[in-house]
Amino acid sequence: MYTQEPITVQTPAKVNLFFELLGKRPDGYHEVETVVSPIDFYDTIRVQAIDPADAGADGIALSCDCSSIAGLQPDPMDVPNNERNLVYKAAKLLRERFGVKQGVSIELIKQIPPQSGLGGGSGNAAGAIRACAKVWGLSLTLEDEFSLGAQLGSDVPMFFVDGASVATGRGEIIQPNPVGASLPIVVIRPPTGISTPEVYRRCRVPQTPKSAEGILSAMTSGDWQTFNKLIFNRLEEFAAQITPWVDKCRNDVMQSGAAGGCLCGSGSCYFGIYESDADADKAAETLKSQGWRLVVRSKLLM
């Protein structure tokens, strides 16, 4: 049973609280272990079932509004409104998998900048799967969502989880690990993005990889002092080889009073965690005064 009412969903950004490379896989991907948390910084997706004749060749009509991307002016090619967009791919995958005859109109309203390590596109794909399933009357289990998301990208499945999670494999194997905490953070982004493939081309797997057990234990027990010390992203050292902005981000965030922090994914955003809302508010103002174009005062939704 299709619904004629439009569905609106917000899709969050994410940060990696821990990220380690465990090995190189035969398929060319890296085996990873990462602890991920969504943050309260969102894109918006509006979806409505329509007559397929009113949509494109795949029964999908996608429009993208990038005017609110956090004060930045990205190249429109960074957020395509065609079959290269993960939202489009998500709708097409769902439509083909379940033999849906109805078309869909999707409006994507972006705030999360691309090439930032915040997972905006992957979160959009997860949101599109859930929203399209709802307007098309499909019943998906969480396992269905994980499976569909993994076909679109390694980061997509984690966005079906509310709260923190642990991702392994190439990032698509998800173990929910919510702890019910909300910690103040500030995210900054330099003027340029960083190419994820370029970061991974430079990666070297450590002889003795770090384990996420320590940071997960600190999260579970609420030992935030230890937690802040264990925040780590192996990709940071390789991203720093590509652009000096990584070191600049780290220095400014830590000097603003952050108790811990690291690069978001493969970059280029950097986040800091603060001991209080007041500290985070003060840091955000300081970072804005230093000329950072994107400063997001947010919270971890762990």
N, C-alpha and C positions, 0 to 999 in steps of 0.2 A: 504494500500500500504506500504510494507516494504521498508526500505531504506538499501542499501548495504554499505553505508558509515558509518564508526565508529563515534560515538558520544563521546566527552570528556567533562566532567563537573567537576567543583571544588565544593566541599561541605565544608562549613565553620564550624568552632567550634562556640560555643556560651558561653556567661556568663550570669548568673542570677544577675540582678541589684537589684532585690527585690525578696524575697521568704518567704511566710508565710504559716503556717499550719492552716486551718480553721476548720477542723473536721475529724473524722474517718468515712469512708463510709461503708455501709453494705457489699460491695464486698471486703473489706479488704484494699483497697487503702485509701490514705488520700485526702481530699478535700483541694486544694491549690489555692493560688493566687501568680503568679510570673510574673515579668517583665523581658523579655529576649531580648538580643541583639546579633546578630552574630558579629564575629570579623574576621579580615582578616588573618586568619590562616587556611589552607585548606588541606583536602585530595583530591585525584584525582581519578575519576572513568572513565574508558574507556569501552564503550559498543558497541558491533556489533552483528547484527542479523546473525545467522548461521543455517545450517541444523541441526535439532534436533538430527540426528544420530551422529553428531560430538560432542554432549554435553553429560551430564549425564542423569540419569533416569528421571529427571524433565525437561530436555531440557535446563539445565543451566550449563555452565562451568565457574567456579569462581576461579581466582587466586589472591593471596594477596602478595604484596611486602611491608614488614615491615622494610626494611633496612634504611629508612629515618625517623623513628619515633624519631625525635628531640633528637638524641644522646642517646636514651635509648635502652636497649636490652630487650624488653618484652618477656615473655614466649610466644612462638608461639600459645599456646592454647588460649591466650587472644584475638587473631584475627584469628578465624577459617576460613578455606577456603571451608567450606561445608555448609550443611543445618542449622547449628547453627548460621551462620552469618546473620545479618539483611539484608544485600544486597541480599543474596540468597533468604531469605524469601520474600523480596519485589518483586523480579522478579517472584517468584513462585506464589505469590498472584495475581499479575497482569496478568500473563499468564493464570491462572485458571479462574479468574473472567471474562476475555474477550474471553476465548476460543482460545487463540493464538496458532497456530500450529508451528510457527517458533521458533527455539531455540535462545539462546543468549550466547555470550561470554562476560564475565565481568572481567576486570582487576582492582583491587583495590590497589591503591598506598597510603599507610598510612604515615601521618606525626603526626596526632593528637593521643596522647597516650591514651590507654584504661584506665578505672577506674580513670579518672581524673576530671569528672564533666563537661567536655567540650562538651559532646553530640556528639562525633565523630561518633559512630555507628548509632545514630539516624539520623544525617545529611547524612551519607552514604545511609541509607535506603530511605530518601526523594530524594536524587540525583538519586538513582537507579530507583525509580518509574518514575521520569521525563525522564531519559535517555532511559529506556526501552520502555516507551510509545512512545517516538519519533522514535526509530528505528523500532518499530512495527506498526507505523502509527496510534496510538490511540489518540483520542482527549479527554483530561481530563479537566474538569473544576477545579477551585480551591477547590470547595466543594467536588468533587470526590477525589482530592488529600488528603484533610483533612480526609475524611472517610477512605480511604485506609491506610493512615499513622497511624491513631488511632488504627487500628487493629494490627499494628506491635509494637507499643509502645507509651506511653504517651507523650514522647518528640518529636516524629517524625513530627507531624503536624506543629510545630513552624518553621521548616526548609523550609517550602514552602513560607514563608513570607520574603520579602526583607525589612530589617530594624527591628526596635524594635516591640515587640508585647506583649500583655498581655495574659497569659494562665490561665484558671480556670478549674473547674472540677478536674480530676486527672492530669490535665495538657494538655489535648487534645482539649479543647475548646479554640479557638484562636480568638483574636481580634487584628488585625494589628494596630500598633500605631507608624508608622514611623515619625521621627522628622527631618531627614536630617542632623543630626550632626555626626561628626567623632572626637572622643576624644582619645588621646594617652593613652595606657595602657601597662602594663607589666604583664605577666603571669608567675608564677613559679610553679614547681611541685617537691615534695619531692621524695625520691627514691622508695617509695611504693605507691600503690593505696589504695583506701578505698572501701569496699564493700557497695554498695547502700542498699541492704536488711538489713545489719547490722546497718546502720545509722537509717533506718526507724524503726527497732525494738526498738531502744532506744527513739524514738520521743515521745514527750508529747505535745498535743495541748494546747496552752496557753488559760487561761480563757478569756483574752481580746486580740484577735488577732490584729496585726497591719494592717493598710490599705495601699494599694498602691497609694491612691489618691494623697498624698503629693508629692511623687517622680514623678508621671506622670505629675502633674501640673508643677513641676520644669523643667522637660524635655521639655514640650510644650512651656514654656516661655523662655527657655534657661538660667534659673537661676542655673548655674552649681555649685555655692557655696552651695546652699541649696541641690541640687541634690546629691552632694558628701556626705553630712552629712546624707542623708536618705538611702544610699545604705545599704542593710540589707539582711541577709540570716539566717532564723531560724534554718536551718540544721547545721549551723556551731558549735553551742554549743554541739550538739550530736556527731558530727564527732570528736570534740576535746576530747570526752570521750574515743574514740577508739585509738587514736594515738596522741602523743605529737607533731607530725609534724604540726598539724593545728596551734597551738599556735606559733610555730617557724616560720611558713610561715607568719602569721599575723604580728608578731613583726618585721621581716626583711623587709616586704613590707612597713609597715607604717614608719619604721625608714629610709627607702630609700627616703622618701619625698612624698609618695602618699597622695593625698587629700582625698581619700576614697577608699574603696575596701572591698572585702569579699571572702568567699569560693565560688568556682565554683560548683554549684549544690550540690551534696553530697560529693564532693571532689574527688581527693586530691589536685587539682590545686587551687591556690589562685591568685587573680588579684588585682592590684592597678591602680587607675586612677590618672593621673598627669595633672598639670595645663598647661604644654607646652610640645612640642616635645623634647626640650632640657632637660627638667627635666626627661622625660621618658627615653631618651637615657642615661643620667647620672645614673639613677636608675638601668637600665639594666646592665650597666658595673659594678656597685657596687655589685649587686646581683650575677653576674657571678664570681666576685673576692671572694665572700664569699663561693663559692664552690657549688652553686646550679647547678644541672646537666641539668635541663631544664629551660631556661629563654627565653621567647618569647616576643619580642618587637612588639606590634601589635596596632590595632586601633578598637574601637567600631564602628560598621557600623549601626548607629541608624537611 
